[in-house]
Amino acid sequence: MALFAVEYTYSESTVTGRDEHRPEHRAWLSGLVDQGTVRATGPWTDGSGALILVEADDEAAAHEVMAQDPFAKRGLIDAVRITGWNPVMGVFNA
């Protein structure tokens, strides 16, 4: 398994939709945390997006997982960037 940094970018035009669907989005993420697929997640403090650390076999698999996000299914994410990440120190390199 590899670790991927998933960066979401949000815009002001999706605030209402994200507010409405946030409980479903967080429940979905919580399930992935319980499965060990998501290692950490949270929004940027300025509200411009979020970071999700995902374990997957490869980048294509990470994209498949993230396509299931209720926010993604409703078009509430303006951009998604998925990048492989190789932590060398700290809690994520174990």
PyMOL commands that set and color helices and strands:
alter all, ss='L'
color gray80, all
select helices_A, chain A and resi 12-35+59-66+70-73+91-93
alter helices_A, ss='H'
color red, helices_A
select strands_A, chain A and resi 2-9+38-43+49-56+79-85
alter strands_A, ss='S'
color yellow, strands_A
deselect
rebuild
show_as cartoon
